[in-house]
Amino acid sequence: MRKQLKYPPFCDIIVIGITAERENDGVQITKYIHQYLKNRVIQENLGIILYQGMPAPIDKIKNKYRFRIIIKCKFGENIIKLMEDMQEMYSQTKQAKAGNTRLTIDLNPNNWY
């Protein structure tokens, strides 16, 4: 069953977390990152499953809005490069797109649902 659903150890799960003080900033940067990843997956024919960005299960903590993007893949050099490029893109566009946001990447987290 775990193999069919692409769960570890048959697949790796990456959770990209976005935290923002303003909800609209979080929504914008989440959409922007998702579109960037989607374009890269299509262009490079990467074998990953990319889920749409969405609010985290607990969507607000300490007056900060939380969003996430989930990726299922086999972790390797191409995924490391993708994550590095995404972080670089985020750093360059963070000021223009959303003022006070934070990006985290978690590989095979204990709780991701």
N, C-alpha and C positions, 0 to 999 in steps of 0.2 A: 504494500500500500504506500509506504513512504517513497518507494522508487517511482510509482505512477504519479504521485503528487509532487514529485521533485522536491523532496525534503532531504536535509542532511541525514546520512553521509553521502547520498547519491547526487546531491546538488548543494551548492553554497547559497546562502541568503545574505544579501546586503541590504541594510536599511539606511537610507539617506534621510537624516532628520534636519528639518528647518525650523528654527525658532525665531519669532519676531514679536516686537512690542506692539505693532499694529497688525490686525488681522489681514488687511488688504495687502500689506507688504509681504506677508507670508504667502498669501495666495499667489501673488505676482511672481515671486522668486521661485516658488514650487513649480508653477507652470513653465517658467523659463528654463529651469533645470531639466524638467521632464522632456520638453521639446528638444533641448540640446542632446540629451541622451537618446531619445527616439531617432533623431537624425543620424547620430553616429552608429546606432545599431543597424539602421537600414543601409547606410553608405558602406559600412565595413563588414556587413553580413555577420555580425557577432551572434553567437548562439546563446542569447540570453532572453529571459522572459522579463519584460519591463512592465510594471503595473503603474496605473495612473496615480499621480500625486493625490493625497487625501489628508484630511485632518487626522491626527493621532488619536488613538482610543481615548486618552485623556487629553482633550484638545487645548486646555488652558491650565497653566500652572504658574503661580506667582505673577499674574498679570501678563504672561507671555503666551502667545498662540503657538501651537505646535503642529507641524505637518510632517508627512513622511512619504517617501517613494521606496517601494520594495522592488528588488531585483533578485531573480533566481538565475544562477549560472554556475559554471565550473570555474572556480577562481584560478587565475593564471596571469601571465605577463600582460596579455591583452586587456584584462580587466583592471590590473594595476595601472596601466597606461591610461585607460578610460577614466578612472577615478582621479588620477593626477591632472589630466586635462580638464575634467569637470571642475576640480577645485581651482585651477588657474582661471578658468572662465568665470567662475563665481567671484573670485577675488577682483577681477577686472570690472565686472558689471555690478557688483554689490552696491557701490555708492550711487550708480545711475538708476538702478532698478528699485532698490529698497534700502532705506537708511540704516536701520539697526537690526540686522538679521544675523543668525549664526547657523553654520552648517556643520553637521556631524556625519560620520560614516561609521557604521557598525557592521562588522563581518560576523555572521552566524550568532546573532544575539540570543540570549536565553528566552526572552519574551519579545516577539515581533508582531504578534497579531493584534 
